[in-house]
Amino acid sequence: MFKFLSFRHKAHSIVAETENKQFSFREYSWKQFKKNKPAYWSLVLLGIWIVLAFLAPVLANEKPLYCIYKSNKLYPAFSFKKTYELTDANGENKEVINLATFDWKRADYDKVVWPWCAYSPGNSDVFNISVSPGGEQVFSKINEELIQSPKKFRHRLGTGKDGGDVFAGLMHGIRYSLFIGILSMLIASATGITLGALAGYFGDSGMKTKRGIFIFCIVGVFFGWYYGFFTRSFALKDAFESGGITFILQLLFSFGILVAVTGLFMLPGKYLSRFSFFRNTINVPLDSIISRLIEIINSLPLFLVILSIAAISRPSFTTLVLIIGFSNWTSIARLTRAELLKVSRLEYIQAARSLGLQNRRIIFRHALPNAIGPALIAIAFGIAGAILTESGLSFIGVGVPPETVTWGKILSEARESTASWWLVVFPGLAIFLTVTMYNLIGEGLRDALDPKLKR
C-alpha cells in the first residue's frame, strides 16, 4: 500500500513538473519570437491589418462621418437607420432622407467631416473611369457643372474600368482576405489537430472495443452514409448551389443522420457482446484509417478540385471558406500525428495514464499543448496559402459573389485594361505584403517553438 501511494505521489510530481516546464517554455518562446524582428513586426502589422479591416466601413465610405445639414447634427457613417426625418430650426419643413440613395457629396452642409476615402467599394464614378492616381479627375457639382475634383474627393489610387475606387477596394479587401484566410484555417486546424491527435495518441492498438460493437459500428456507418448523404444527394446539391448557411445546415443535418444511424446500430452490438465471439476485445486501427484518408486527400489535385467545386456552386464566402478549410487539413494532421506519437511515450503521459485520467483530458490538457507547435507553424503558412487561393479564384471570376470587391477581382480588371498599371501594382503589393507577413510569422514560430534552440 505504501509503495502504491508513493508511486501515485511520484506520478503527480511528474505531471506537475511537466506543466511548470510547459509554462516556462511558453515564456521562453515568446521572448525568442520577439527577438526575431521580421516576425515580430509582421505580427504588429497583422494587428494593424485587423484594425483596418474592422474600421474599413468607416474609413472608406461615401457618407460623412459627421455633418451639420439644415441645422441638424448627423452621423451618417455610424448610423444604422435607413432614413432621417429632419426639420429646420423652427421645427417645420420636414424632410425625409434615405441614407442609401441620398447624394451626400453634392449636398450643402454647414459643416462636414469626410472619411479617409469618400468612396465605397463597387460604387461607380461614371465621370472618372480608368483614371490613374495622378491623372486628371473631375467632379460634378449639384448644377451638373464639371470641375476639377476637390482633394477630398480624389481617387488617390485611381479607378477601375467601371469607375470603382481602387483604394476603397483595397481597404475592404483586407476584410475579405482575413475573413477567408483565418476562418478557413480554423476549420482546417480543428479537423487536422483532432484527427492527428487521435491517430498519434491511440495508434493502431491504443483504442480497444468489443468485436460486436466494432462490426455493427462499421455497418452503421455504411447505412448512415447511405441515408444521410446518398439518399439526400439532391437536397445537398441544391443547398450547395445556393451556398451560404443553407448548405451548412443541410450538411450538419446529414452528419446528424450519420451519427444517429451509427448509434442505433451499435445498440445490438452491445447486446451481442454478451456472446463469446462478439465479446472478444479487438484493436481499432485508428492510425491506419486516418493515415489512408490523408493519403487519399493528398493524392487529389486540390486546386483543380477547389476550382471545379467553386465553378458549379453559387458564389458564396461560406462555401469558399468550407472548400478551402476542408482541403487544407492534411498537413496539420500529419504534423500533429507525428508529435503525438512522440509525446504519448513520454514519462508524464504514462504517469497521467497510471493516475487513471481520462484519455480526453490527457490528449487535450497534457499532450497537445506540448505537441501543437509544428501545427501552429503550418496554420500560419496555411493562412497565406488560403489568401493566395482566394485571390486566384477571384482573378478568374469564381469563388466570391460578383458584387464583392476583393484584391483578386481588382487584379482581374487589369486583363481588360493593360495600360492601367495601378490595377496590378496596388492589389499585387497588398497580396504580396500579406502573404509575406504570414510567412515571416510562420518562420518566427518555427524558431521560437523549437526546444533544441533553447540553451
Secondary structure, 3 states (H helix, E strand, C coil): CHHHHHHHHHHHHHHHHHHHHHHHHHHHHHHHHHHCHHHHHHHHHHHHHHHHHHHHHHHECCCCCEEEECCEEECHHHCCCCEEEECCCCCCCCEEEECCCCCCCCCCCCEEECCCECCCCCCCCCCCCCCCCCCCCEEECCCCCEEECCHHHCCCCCECCCCCEHHHHHHHHHHHHHHHHHHHHHHHHHHHHHHHHHHHHHCCCCCEEEHHHHHHHHHHHHHHHHHHHHCCHHHHHHHHHHCCHHHHHHHHHHHHHHHHHHHHHHHHHHHHCCCHHHHCEEECCHHHHHHHHHHHHHCCCHHHHHHHHHHHCCCCHHHHHHHHHCCCCHHHHHHHHHHHHHHCCCHHHHHHHHCCCCHHHHHHHHHHHHCCHHHHHHHHHHHHHHHHHHHHHHHCCCCCCCCCCCHHHHHHHCCCCCCCCHHHHHHHHHHHHHHHHHHHHHHHHHHHCCHHHCC
